[in-house]
């Protein structure tokens, strides 16, 4: 139960931080390029690398990686898993994971958008 509460707390804080940072960056940079989410993804990836590299005790690790970084950006988890595959020398699997994740997730987003658009018209 403690693990669930730690992840829930971290996710809530991470999600709020993403919203506030995204709004601030959008205000600063405008919408010429999706800088806000790009910078959230980069900073979240930097943070998950730091948190996992610093070998924090398990409860803090759970709060900060699965919780905060997961709520802040799921791209950080994707980046860490990809790095882990590369560190283990599984470069073929890492390449497949990277390409498949981007292609399949964008395709799934498009499919979901079409599905939602279709449902909204009926």
LINDA-V664464 format. One line per field, one symbol per residue. ss: DSSP state (@ for helix, = for strand, . for the rest). A space follows every 50 residues. Layout:
ss: ???
//
This chain:
ss: .@@@@@@@@@@@@@@@@@@@@@@@@@@@@.....@@@@@@@@@@@@@@@@ @@@....@@@@@@@@@@@@@@@..@@@@@@@@@@@@@...@@@@@@@@@@ @@@@@@@@@@@@@@@@@@@@@.
//
